[in-house]
Amino acid sequence: MLKVLIADDEEKICQLIEKLIDWQALDMKLSGVANNGIEALEKIEALSPDVVITDIRMPGYDGLDLVKKTRELNVGVEFVIISGYRHFEYAQTAIKYGVSDYLLKPIKKQELTETLEKIRVRYNEKSEQLTYEERVRLARKSDAERLRTIWFSNVLYRDRSEQDCSSLEEINKQYYYQLKQGCFQIVCVKFDGISMPDEKNLEFLTEKTTQIADQMLKGHVFDWELYVENSHIYLFLNYGEENRKLIRRQCKNILNELAVLESILEGLRVTIGFGTTVWNIGQLRSSLKSARYLVEQRLVAGNGKLLEGELRSSFHLASSQWFTQFNQNMNTALESLDRQQVGDCLMKLKDGLLEQPDMTGHEILQMCREVCNLYLFFMKNHKIPIEQNFMERFNQGVEFCSSAREVLRYLIKEISASYDKAVAGKMQENNRPIRLAKKYIRDHYREAITLETVSEVAGFNPTYFSSLFKKETGKNFLEFLSEVRMEQAKGLLKETNLSVASICEEVGYSDVKYFTKNFTKFSGLKPNEYRKLYS
């Protein structure tokens, strides 16, 4: 039997929790009550409870301090945090500490009971105290859940031509569903305002959505299933025709309950795409498509709503003169290898798209993906290497944008960052033959080297090499060779007693008169004058 400690500075709350729960039915017993954080920690050490239900604000230690200090004691206690305060920082820290649940007051019996039941099952699984019947039941439940998820994921991801068109009887038999003839629908719950790596937050939101959906749908549907994909949660609903209006109300209630979590996770916004209803299981993908389009519509309609109805998606912009002109300007900018020009072109795209009337969220996303494809095509066509996962990373990141403006800012950021990196790589690649040529010149300046010789070392024909060398160094080949020879001559004049004629020969010249003329032009002094001044 699991031991439970209640910690709250309000005695009435402690009494309420004590009376609210059927402890015996949960195989739990109340082992103590504490009215402040210090007393709670002492009782945790003395009584070794398995579960602590604690208020987040108490004298002595608050709930988070209590969790932290208990973790430092290396005591394996499951914590349930209860709060009447909607403080983001408390909730975030509690979730990161791995508390079992975070519940807002007023406390709901069903919510607390379900939380404690999950803790009980988890504890029994860990301690291997499950009866044979419980182990068999949990194994069957696990198998059933896995098979149900497989079927639902096939609906979400398989190609239409490959879609499983089995009868309801076959689906029920093979995948443990309890589907009946009636209405079928996909509803998409979308969370905005959470960052990609925040796995703890996503786990918390998934558990809360599952809990709330179960409460709202139980008794009103023949069957339902849930599937998580990053910040999207898809609900598959099967219900009777007579419950259509009720189901919409219940989905609205799911949205309202999830909106309470906006008080726990800072910046969180919840939107629901209420997919169209179909009467044939084989048409379920049309409901899925509708739910996805509606969730995308939050980019222009705003989030925090239940979005429904049909959306017209003409996607006319991709073939418009406006977009054709953008494409031409973008190609010119990319060819220039000028970061500023590329940025300006993308900013004009952003402003132009935001000014387009009646743009849907789906069209905004499709246009952005089209721009990414144009960018990839250009870079590939010009053999400028970029990250292989560019498109995958863009598609993942854009999911966490909550408005059209944010999506377009993200597009500009990703293309600009990728282009900067690619241009730097291209410049380095272009510089490599120039570096080879410059090294060869410095190593062989004493010899009678020619443009043709150095071009061959660089791997280019003389005409192209001459142009590239001038562009990269600001000097033509002969000017650079002369500069290297003159620098060497200056060193020899300062550091040796060699005659001007010997130095002339040493740095690759055969004509002393020509050498003297060039040196004077380069340094402003004749060789002997330079030696007198600097040696």
C-alpha positions as CSV (number, residue, x, y, z in Angstrom):
1,M,0.0,0.0,0.0
2,L,1.4,3.4,-1.0
3,K,1.9,6.0,1.7
4,V,0.8,9.6,0.9
5,L,1.8,12.8,2.5
6,I,-0.3,16.0,2.1
7,A,1.5,19.4,2.5
8,D,-0.5,22.6,2.4
9,D,-0.6,25.6,4.8
10,E,-4.5,25.7,4.5
11,E,-6.0,23.0,6.8
12,K,-9.2,23.1,4.8
13,I,-7.4,22.1,1.6
14,C,-5.7,19.2,3.5
15,Q,-9.1,18.1,4.7
16,L,-10.6,18.4,1.3
17,I,-7.9,16.3,-0.4
18,E,-8.3,13.7,2.4
19,K,-12.1,13.4,1.9
20,L,-12.0,13.8,-1.9
21,I,-10.1,10.5,-2.6
22,D,-11.1,6.9,-2.0
23,W,-7.6,5.9,-0.7
24,Q,-8.4,2.3,-0.2
25,A,-9.6,1.9,-3.8
26,L,-6.3,3.2,-5.0
27,D,-4.3,0.9,-2.6
28,M,-3.0,4.0,-0.8
29,K,-3.1,5.3,2.7
30,L,-2.7,8.8,4.2
31,S,0.4,8.7,6.3
32,G,0.6,12.3,7.4
33,V,-0.2,16.0,6.9
34,A,2.2,19.0,7.0
35,N,1.3,22.6,7.1
36,N,4.6,24.1,6.0
37,G,7.6,23.2,3.9
38,I,10.0,22.6,6.8
39,E,7.5,20.2,8.5
40,A,6.9,18.5,5.2
41,L,10.6,17.8,4.6
42,E,10.9,16.4,8.2
43,K,8.0,14.1,7.6
44,I,9.4,13.0,4.3
45,E,12.6,11.9,6.1
46,A,10.7,10.4,9.0
47,L,7.7,8.7,7.2
48,S,9.3,7.9,3.8
49,P,6.1,8.5,1.8
50,D,5.7,7.3,-1.7
51,V,3.6,10.2,-2.9
52,V,3.6,13.8,-1.7
53,I,0.7,16.1,-2.7
54,T,2.0,19.7,-2.0
55,D,0.9,23.2,-2.5
56,I,3.4,25.3,-4.4
57,R,3.3,28.2,-2.0
58,M,3.9,27.5,1.7
59,P,5.8,29.0,4.6
60,G,9.3,27.6,5.2
61,Y,10.0,25.9,1.9
62,D,7.7,26.4,-1.0
63,G,6.7,23.4,-3.1
64,L,9.6,23.7,-5.5
65,D,12.2,23.9,-2.7
66,L,10.5,20.8,-1.1
67,V,10.9,18.9,-4.4
68,K,14.5,20.0,-4.8
69,K,15.6,19.2,-1.3
70,T,13.8,15.8,-1.4
71,R,15.6,15.0,-4.7
72,E,18.9,15.9,-3.0
73,L,18.1,13.4,-0.3
74,N,17.9,10.8,-3.1
75,V,14.4,9.8,-1.9
76,G,12.2,8.3,-4.6
77,V,9.1,10.3,-4.1
78,E,6.4,11.1,-6.6
79,F,5.2,14.7,-6.4
80,V,1.9,16.1,-7.3
81,I,2.0,20.0,-7.3
82,I,-1.2,21.9,-6.5
83,S,-1.4,25.6,-7.0
84,G,-3.9,28.4,-6.8
85,Y,-1.3,30.7,-8.4
86,R,-0.6,30.9,-12.1
87,H,3.1,31.5,-12.0
88,F,4.9,30.5,-15.2
89,E,8.3,30.1,-13.5
90,Y,7.0,27.8,-10.9
91,A,5.2,25.6,-13.4
92,Q,8.2,25.4,-15.7
93,T,10.6,24.4,-12.9
94,A,8.1,21.8,-11.6
95,I,7.8,20.2,-15.0
96,K,11.6,20.2,-15.4
97,Y,12.0,18.6,-12.0
98,G,9.8,15.8,-13.3
99,V,6.8,16.2,-11.0
100,S,4.0,13.7,-11.7
101,D,1.5,16.4,-12.3
102,Y,0.8,20.1,-11.9
103,L,-2.9,20.8,-10.9
104,L,-4.6,24.2,-10.6
105,K,-7.1,24.9,-7.8
106,P,-10.0,24.3,-7.4
107,I,-9.0,20.7,-7.2
108,K,-11.1,18.3,-9.3
109,K,-11.7,14.9,-7.9
110,Q,-11.5,13.0,-11.2
111,E,-8.3,14.8,-12.2
112,L,-6.5,14.1,-8.9
113,T,-7.8,10.5,-8.8
114,E,-6.5,9.8,-12.4
115,T,-3.1,11.3,-11.5
116,L,-2.9,9.1,-8.4
117,E,-4.0,6.0,-10.3
118,K,-1.2,6.5,-12.8
119,I,1.3,6.9,-10.0
120,R,0.0,3.6,-8.5
121,V,0.4,1.7,-11.7
122,R,3.8,3.2,-12.4
123,Y,5.0,2.3,-8.8
124,N,3.7,-1.3,-9.1
125,E,5.4,-1.7,-12.5
126,K,8.7,-0.5,-11.1
127,S,8.5,-2.6,-7.9
128,E,7.2,-5.7,-9.8
129,Q,4.4,-6.0,-7.4
130,L,1.7,-6.4,-10.0
131,T,-0.4,-9.5,-9.8
132,Y,-0.4,-12.0,-12.7
133,E,-3.8,-10.8,-13.8
134,E,-2.6,-7.1,-13.7
135,R,0.5,-8.0,-15.7
136,V,-1.6,-9.8,-18.3
137,R,-4.0,-6.9,-18.5
138,L,-1.3,-4.3,-18.8
139,A,0.5,-6.4,-21.5
140,R,-2.7,-6.7,-23.5
141,K,-3.4,-3.0,-23.0
142,S,0.1,-2.2,-24.3
143,D,-0.3,-4.4,-27.3
144,A,-3.7,-2.9,-28.1
145,E,-2.4,0.7,-27.8
146,R,0.5,-0.1,-30.0
147,L,-1.7,-1.6,-32.7
148,R,-4.2,1.2,-32.5
149,T,-1.4,3.7,-32.9
150,I,-0.1,1.8,-36.0
151,W,-3.4,2.0,-37.7
152,F,-3.9,5.7,-36.9
153,S,-0.4,6.6,-38.0
154,N,-1.1,4.8,-41.3
155,V,-4.1,7.1,-41.8
156,L,-1.9,10.1,-41.1
157,Y,1.1,9.2,-43.3
158,R,0.4,6.5,-45.9
159,D,-0.2,7.5,-49.4
160,R,-3.8,7.6,-50.5
161,S,-3.3,4.7,-52.9
162,E,-1.9,2.6,-50.1
163,Q,-4.5,3.6,-47.5
164,D,-6.0,0.7,-45.6
165,C,-9.6,0.4,-46.8
166,S,-10.5,-2.5,-44.6
167,S,-14.0,-2.8,-43.2
168,L,-14.9,-1.6,-39.7
169,E,-15.1,-5.2,-38.6
170,E,-11.6,-6.0,-39.9
171,I,-10.2,-2.8,-38.3
172,N,-11.8,-3.6,-35.0
173,K,-10.5,-7.2,-35.0
174,Q,-6.9,-6.4,-36.1
175,Y,-6.3,-3.1,-34.3
176,Y,-8.5,-3.4,-31.1
177,Y,-10.9,-0.6,-32.1
178,Q,-14.6,-0.5,-31.3
179,L,-15.7,1.4,-34.3
180,K,-19.3,1.6,-35.5
181,Q,-21.1,3.0,-38.5
182,G,-21.7,6.7,-38.0
183,C,-19.5,9.8,-38.1
184,F,-15.7,9.8,-38.5
185,Q,-13.6,12.9,-37.8
186,I,-10.1,14.1,-37.3
187,V,-9.5,17.0,-34.9
188,C,-6.1,18.6,-34.6
189,V,-4.9,20.3,-31.5
190,K,-2.0,22.6,-32.1
191,F,0.3,24.1,-29.5
192,D,2.2,27.4,-30.2
193,G,4.6,29.3,-28.1
194,I,6.8,26.3,-27.0
195,S,10.3,25.8,-28.4
196,M,11.4,22.7,-30.3
197,P,13.8,21.1,-27.7
198,D,11.3,21.5,-24.8
199,E,10.4,17.8,-24.6
200,K,9.3,18.0,-20.9
201,N,6.7,20.6,-21.9
202,L,5.5,18.5,-24.8
203,E,5.2,15.4,-22.6
204,F,3.2,17.5,-20.0
205,L,0.9,18.9,-22.7
206,T,0.4,15.5,-24.2
207,E,-0.6,13.9,-20.9
208,K,-2.9,16.8,-20.1
209,T,-4.6,16.6,-23.6
210,T,-5.1,12.9,-23.2
211,Q,-6.6,13.4,-19.7
212,I,-8.9,16.2,-20.8
213,A,-10.0,14.5,-24.0
214,D,-10.9,11.4,-22.1
215,Q,-13.0,13.3,-19.7
216,M,-14.8,15.3,-22.4
217,L,-15.4,12.4,-24.9
218,K,-16.1,9.5,-22.6
219,G,-19.7,8.3,-23.1
220,H,-20.2,10.5,-26.2
221,V,-18.2,8.5,-28.8
222,F,-18.1,4.9,-29.9
223,D,-14.3,5.1,-29.8
224,W,-11.4,7.6,-30.1
225,E,-7.6,7.6,-30.5
226,L,-4.8,10.2,-30.1
227,Y,-1.6,10.6,-32.0
228,V,1.3,13.0,-31.2
229,E,3.4,14.6,-33.8
230,N,5.7,17.3,-32.4
231,S,3.4,20.2,-31.4
232,H,0.4,18.7,-33.1
233,I,-2.0,16.2,-31.4
234,Y,-4.4,14.4,-33.7
235,L,-7.7,13.1,-32.3
236,F,-9.6,10.4,-34.3
237,L,-13.3,10.4,-33.3
238,N,-16.1,7.9,-34.1
239,Y,-19.6,8.8,-32.9
240,G,-23.3,8.7,-33.7
241,E,-24.9,11.2,-36.1
242,E,-27.1,12.4,-33.2
243,N,-24.0,13.6,-31.3
244,R,-22.5,15.9,-34.0
245,K,-23.4,19.1,-32.2
246,L,-22.4,17.7,-28.8
247,I,-19.0,16.6,-30.1
248,R,-18.4,20.2,-31.4
249,R,-19.3,21.5,-27.9
250,Q,-17.0,19.0,-26.2
251,C,-14.1,19.9,-28.5
252,K,-14.7,23.5,-27.6
253,N,-14.6,22.5,-24.0
254,I,-11.3,20.7,-24.6
255,L,-10.0,23.9,-26.1
256,N,-11.2,25.9,-23.0
257,E,-9.6,23.4,-20.6
258,L,-6.3,23.4,-22.5
259,A,-6.4,27.2,-22.5
260,V,-6.0,27.0,-18.7
261,L,-2.5,25.6,-19.4
262,E,-1.6,29.0,-20.9
263,S,-1.5,30.2,-17.3
264,I,1.1,27.5,-16.6
265,L,3.4,27.6,-19.6
266,E,4.4,31.2,-20.6
267,G,3.5,32.1,-24.2
268,L,1.5,28.9,-24.8
269,R,-1.4,29.3,-27.2
270,V,-3.8,26.4,-28.2
271,T,-5.7,26.1,-31.5
272,I,-8.1,23.4,-32.6
273,G,-8.7,22.5,-36.3
274,F,-12.1,20.9,-36.4
275,G,-11.9,18.6,-39.4
276,T,-14.9,17.9,-41.6
277,T,-17.2,15.0,-40.7
278,V,-17.2,12.0,-43.0
279,W,-19.5,9.0,-42.9
280,N,-17.2,6.4,-44.5
281,I,-13.9,5.3,-42.8
282,G,-12.3,5.3,-46.3
283,Q,-12.8,9.1,-46.5
284,L,-11.0,9.8,-43.3
285,R,-8.0,11.4,-45.0
286,S,-10.3,14.2,-46.3
287,S,-11.1,15.0,-42.7
288,L,-7.4,14.9,-41.8
289,K,-6.6,17.3,-44.7
290,S,-9.3,19.6,-43.5
291,A,-8.0,19.6,-39.9
292,R,-4.5,20.3,-41.1
293,Y,-5.6,23.2,-43.3
294,L,-7.7,24.7,-40.5
295,V,-4.8,24.5,-38.1
296,E,-2.6,26.3,-40.7
297,Q,-5.3,29.0,-41.0
298,R,-4.4,30.2,-37.4
299,L,-1.4,31.9,-39.1
300,V,-3.8,34.5,-40.5
301,A,-7.0,34.0,-38.4
302,G,-5.1,34.1,-35.1
303,N,-4.5,31.2,-32.6
304,G,-6.4,30.3,-29.5
305,K,-9.6,29.4,-31.4
306,L,-11.6,26.4,-32.7
307,L,-11.4,26.8,-36.4
308,E,-13.9,25.0,-38.6
309,G,-15.5,25.1,-42.1
310,E,-14.1,24.8,-45.6
311,L,-11.2,26.8,-46.8
312,R,-10.6,27.7,-50.4
313,S,-7.0,27.1,-51.3
314,S,-6.4,28.4,-54.9
315,F,-2.6,28.8,-54.5
316,H,-2.7,31.3,-57.4
317,L,0.4,33.2,-56.3
318,A,2.9,30.6,-57.4
319,S,2.0,31.2,-61.1
320,S,1.4,35.0,-60.8
321,Q,3.5,37.7,-62.5
322,W,4.3,39.0,-59.0
323,F,6.0,35.7,-58.0
324,T,7.7,35.4,-61.4
325,Q,9.3,38.8,-60.8
326,F,10.4,37.8,-57.3
327,N,11.9,34.6,-58.8
328,Q,13.9,36.6,-61.3
329,N,15.1,39.1,-58.6
330,M,16.0,36.3,-56.3
331,N,18.1,34.6,-58.9
332,T,19.9,37.8,-59.6
333,A,20.6,38.4,-55.9
334,L,21.8,34.9,-55.4
335,E,24.2,35.1,-58.3
336,S,25.7,38.3,-56.9
337,L,26.9,36.4,-53.8
338,D,25.7,39.6,-52.0
339,R,24.1,38.8,-48.7
340,Q,22.5,42.3,-48.4
341,Q,20.9,41.9,-51.9
342,V,19.4,38.5,-51.0
343,G,18.1,39.8,-47.7
344,D,16.4,42.8,-49.4
345,C,14.8,40.5,-51.9
346,L,13.4,38.3,-49.2
347,M,12.1,41.3,-47.2
348,K,10.2,42.4,-50.3
349,L,8.7,38.9,-50.6
350,K,7.6,39.1,-46.9
351,D,6.0,42.5,-47.4
352,G,4.3,41.5,-50.6
353,L,2.8,38.3,-49.2
354,L,1.5,40.1,-46.1
355,E,-0.3,42.6,-48.4
356,Q,-2.0,39.8,-50.5
357,P,-5.8,39.8,-49.8
358,D,-7.5,36.6,-48.7
359,M,-4.3,34.6,-48.3
360,T,-4.9,31.4,-46.3
361,G,-2.4,30.0,-43.8
362,H,-1.9,27.0,-46.1
363,E,-0.9,29.3,-49.0
364,I,1.6,31.1,-46.8
365,L,3.3,27.9,-45.9
366,Q,3.2,26.6,-49.5
367,M,4.7,29.8,-50.8
368,C,7.5,29.6,-48.2
369,R,8.2,26.0,-49.2
370,E,8.2,27.0,-52.9
371,V,10.7,29.7,-52.1
372,C,12.9,27.2,-50.3
373,N,12.7,24.9,-53.3
374,L,13.7,27.7,-55.6
375,Y,16.6,28.4,-53.4
376,L,17.7,24.8,-53.3
377,F,17.3,24.5,-57.1
378,F,19.5,27.6,-57.7
379,M,22.2,26.4,-55.3
380,K,22.3,22.9,-56.8
381,N,22.3,24.3,-60.4
382,H,25.3,26.5,-59.5
383,K,27.0,23.7,-57.7
384,I,27.1,25.6,-54.4
385,P,26.8,23.0,-51.6
386,I,24.4,23.6,-48.7
387,E,23.2,21.5,-45.7
388,Q,21.6,18.3,-46.8
389,N,18.8,18.6,-44.2
390,F,17.9,22.2,-45.0
391,M,14.3,21.5,-46.1
392,E,13.8,19.0,-43.3
393,R,15.0,21.5,-40.7
394,F,12.8,24.3,-42.2
395,N,9.7,22.1,-42.2
396,Q,10.3,21.2,-38.5
397,G,11.0,24.7,-37.4
398,V,8.1,26.3,-39.2
399,E,5.7,24.2,-37.2
400,F,6.6,26.3,-34.1
401,C,5.7,29.6,-35.8
402,S,2.3,30.9,-34.8
403,S,1.6,33.7,-37.3
404,A,2.2,34.5,-41.0
405,R,4.6,37.2,-40.0
406,E,6.6,34.8,-37.8
407,V,6.7,32.2,-40.6
408,L,8.1,34.7,-43.1
409,R,10.7,36.0,-40.6
410,Y,11.7,32.4,-40.0
411,L,12.0,31.8,-43.8
412,I,14.3,34.9,-44.1
413,K,16.4,33.8,-41.1
414,E,16.9,30.2,-42.4
415,I,17.7,31.1,-46.0
416,S,20.0,34.0,-45.0
417,A,21.9,31.8,-42.5
418,S,22.2,28.9,-45.1
419,Y,23.3,31.4,-47.8
420,D,25.9,33.0,-45.6
421,K,27.4,29.6,-44.8
422,A,27.3,28.5,-48.4
423,V,28.8,31.7,-49.8
424,A,31.6,31.5,-47.2
425,G,32.2,27.9,-48.3
426,K,32.1,29.0,-52.0
427,M,34.5,31.8,-51.4
428,Q,36.9,29.5,-49.6
429,E,36.5,27.0,-52.5
430,N,37.2,29.8,-55.0
431,N,40.2,30.9,-52.9
432,R,41.8,27.5,-52.8
433,P,43.3,27.7,-56.4
434,I,44.3,31.3,-55.7
435,R,46.1,30.3,-52.5
436,L,47.9,27.5,-54.4
437,A,48.9,30.1,-57.1
438,K,50.2,32.6,-54.5
439,K,52.2,29.9,-52.7
440,Y,53.7,28.7,-56.0
441,I,54.7,32.3,-56.8
442,R,56.3,32.8,-53.4
443,D,58.2,29.5,-53.7
444,H,59.4,30.1,-57.3
445,Y,59.8,33.9,-57.7
446,R,63.5,33.4,-58.5
447,E,62.5,31.5,-61.6
448,A,61.2,32.8,-64.9
449,I,57.6,31.8,-64.1
450,T,54.8,32.7,-66.5
451,L,51.0,33.2,-66.3
452,E,50.6,29.9,-68.2
453,T,52.7,28.0,-65.6
454,V,50.8,29.3,-62.6
455,S,47.4,28.8,-64.3
456,E,48.2,25.2,-64.8
457,V,49.1,24.9,-61.1
458,A,45.8,26.5,-60.2
459,G,43.9,24.1,-62.5
460,F,42.4,26.8,-64.8
461,N,43.0,28.1,-68.3
462,P,45.1,31.3,-68.3
463,T,42.2,33.7,-69.3
464,Y,39.8,32.6,-66.5
465,F,42.7,32.3,-64.0
466,S,43.8,35.9,-64.8
467,S,40.3,37.2,-64.2
468,L,39.8,35.2,-61.0
469,F,43.2,36.2,-59.7
470,K,42.5,39.9,-60.3
471,K,39.0,39.6,-58.6
472,E,40.4,37.8,-55.5
473,T,43.6,39.7,-54.9
474,G,43.0,43.1,-56.5
475,K,46.2,42.7,-58.6
476,N,47.0,41.0,-61.9
477,F,49.5,38.1,-62.0
478,L,52.5,40.3,-63.0
479,E,51.7,42.9,-60.4
480,F,51.6,40.3,-57.6
481,L,54.8,38.6,-58.9
482,S,56.6,41.9,-59.0
483,E,55.4,42.8,-55.5
484,V,56.7,39.4,-54.1
485,R,60.1,40.0,-55.8
486,M,60.4,43.6,-54.6
487,E,59.6,42.6,-51.0
488,Q,62.4,40.0,-51.2
489,A,64.8,42.6,-52.7
490,K,64.0,45.0,-49.9
491,G,65.0,42.3,-47.4
492,L,68.2,41.5,-49.1
493,L,69.2,45.2,-49.4
494,K,68.6,45.6,-45.6
495,E,70.1,42.4,-44.4
496,T,73.0,41.5,-46.8
497,N,76.0,43.1,-48.5
498,L,75.1,41.6,-51.9
499,S,75.5,43.9,-54.8
500,V,72.5,45.3,-56.6
501,A,73.3,43.1,-59.6
502,S,73.4,40.0,-57.4
503,I,70.1,40.9,-55.7
504,C,68.6,41.5,-59.1
505,E,69.5,38.0,-60.2
506,E,68.5,36.6,-56.7
507,V,64.9,37.8,-57.1
508,G,64.4,36.6,-60.6
509,Y,65.5,39.5,-62.9
510,S,68.1,39.2,-65.6
511,D,68.3,43.0,-66.4
512,V,69.7,45.3,-63.7
513,K,68.4,48.4,-65.4
514,Y,64.8,47.0,-65.5
515,F,65.1,45.8,-61.9
516,T,66.2,49.2,-60.7
517,K,63.4,50.9,-62.5
518,N,60.8,48.6,-61.0
519,F,62.3,48.8,-57.5
520,T,62.3,52.6,-57.6
521,K,58.7,52.6,-58.8
522,F,57.7,50.2,-56.0
523,S,59.5,51.7,-53.0
524,G,60.1,55.4,-54.1
525,L,63.8,54.9,-53.7
526,K,66.6,53.6,-55.9
527,P,68.2,50.3,-54.5
528,N,71.3,52.0,-53.2
529,E,69.3,54.8,-51.6
530,Y,67.1,52.3,-49.9
531,R,70.1,50.4,-48.5
532,K,71.6,53.6,-47.1
533,L,68.4,54.5,-45.4
534,Y,67.3,51.2,-43.9
535,S,70.4,49.0,-43.5
